[in-house]
Amino acid sequence: MKNSFLILFIALIATGFYSCSGNGKNASTDSTATTSAKQPMDTADTHLAKDLSIFCNNQVEAAKLAQTKASTQKVKTFAKQNEQLYAQLSNHLNQISESYNIKLPAEQSATAQKNLQDLKAVKGSSLDHAYLLRMLKDHNATIREYNAAKNIQCIPLKMFVGSNQAAIIKQAYAISDLKDKTP
């Protein structure tokens, strides 16, 4: 029993070392590489990591705006929770990307910048509704992307997606509920 557990454990570790490169090669198989060399990540996984990073950054920036401009305390409180959640997710994603030498975008996308500018232009209680609608659209798009990303090769990224997908779905439901209760 102990031997089979040990073999399974070693197999899982080996899978983690080899799965993110897409071709089974990484720095540990190169005899000239140092032990601190970073592993490559599959192209599709890199694209997903970058999209998730943009999503988290967009959530944080929009939440900061809503905390200062929202007209109801419920929306301000929700925005603060949203900022904390997505800042934490962003930090975790940055840790994963660093170990695979992936440079995640530091700035928002042009679309996100335009959406934020549009939100800044909205006044009063209309901002609450506009913020919640924007967040709901963003969450739904990310949920669709999570669902489409079935063949994630990188084990840490797969674990990140698996462990955070429920949180993002929960946030989408909370946004929808708050939107329905906000005038």
N, C-alpha and C positions, 0 to 999 in steps of 0.2 A: 504494500500500500504506500509506504513512504517512498519507495523507489519510483513508482508510477507518478506520484505527486512531484517528485524532484525532476523527473524527465519532462513532465508537462510544464513545470515552472521554467526550466531551461529553454524549452521550445518557445514559450511565450516571449522570453527575453530575446532570444535569437530573432524571432519574428519582428520584434520592435526595432532591432538594430538594422534589419535588412529591408523592411517594408516601405520605408519612406523614399527610397531612391528610385523606385519604379523598375530598376533593372537588377536588383539584388547586389549591387556593388555599393560600397560606401568607403569612408576613410579607413575603417578598421581592416579592410581587405587589402589596402595598399600598403606594401611593406615600407614605403618611404614616408608615409603619413605619420604625423605625431598623434599621440593619444587624445589631444585636445581638438583635432580637426572636426569640423562640423559636417553633418550629413546633408546630402541634397534632399529636396522634397519633390515629389511628383508635380508636374505642371498643373494638373487639375486641382490638386490639393493646395498649391501655392495660390492659384486664382481664388479658391474658396477662402483661404486665410485672409487674403487681401480684401475680399468683399465683406467678410465678417468684421475686419478691422474698421473699414469705412462705416459700416452699420453702427458699430459701437461708438465710434467718434461722433457720428451724426446724432446719436441718441444723447450723448453727453452734452454737446453744444446746444441742442434744442432744449434740453432740460434746464440748462443754465439760464437760457432766455426765459423760459416759462416760470422759473422761480422768481424772477424779478418783475415780469410783466403780467402774469396771470391775475385775474380778478378774484378768484375764489381760493380759499385756503386749501381746499381739497386738491385742486389742481397743482398748487405750489408744493404741497406735501408729496403728491404723486411724482412730480417732476424731480424732487430731491431724491426720492427712492430710486427713480429711473437713473438719475445721474450716478448714484452710488453703485447700482447693479452693473451698469455698462462700463463704468470706469474699472471695476473689478474684473469684468470679463475681458476688457481690453488689455489689462495688465497680464492676465493669464495667457491670452493669445500672443502677446509680445514675448513672453517667456518661451513659449513653444517656437515661435518664429526665430528667436535668437539661436536656439539650439539647432536649427536647420538652416541658419544663415540666410533667412528671408528678410528682406527690407519691406516692412509694412508701410503703407502710406501714412504720412504724418499729418496731412491736410485733408480737408473734406473734398469730396468730388464737386465738380462744377454744379451739378444738379442739386446736391445738398446745400451748397452755398446759396443758390438761388432760392431754394425752399426756405432757408433760414432768413434770407432777406425779405421774402414774402411774409413770413411770420412776424418779423420786426415791424412791418408796416401795419399790421392788424392792431386795432385798439380795443381796449376794454374787454368785456366778456366774450366778444367775438374771438379774441386770442385763445381763450380757453378751448373753445370748440375747434378752432383751426389747428391748434397744437395737438389735441387728441386725435383729430382726423389724420394729421400727418404721421403721428406715431403709429396709428393703427395700420395705415398703408405700408409704412416701413416694416413693421413687424410681420404683416402678412406676406410681404415680398421675401423676407428672410426665412420665414417658415417654409415657403415654397422652395427656396434654394436649399434649405436643410433637407427637405424631402427628396429633392432631386439628386443630392450628393450621396448616393447609396454606395459608391465604390471608392470611398476614401481609403487611400493606401497608408497614409501616415497614422500610426497607432495613437500618438498623443493628440493629433488633430481629431481623429475619430472619437476618442474619449471625450475631448472638449465638446464636440458637437452633440454626442450622445448625452452627456451630463447637463448640457445647457439648453437643449432643445425644449425640454419641459418648462424651464424658467421663462423662455421667450414666449411660448404658447400661453403660459399663465399670465404674463404681462399683457399679451394681446387681449385676453378675456377681461383683465382688469381695466384696460384702456376702454374697451367697448362698454363695459358696465358704467365706468365713470362718465363716458361721453353721453350715455343715455340719461344720466342723472344731472348733467350740467346744462344749464339753460343756454 
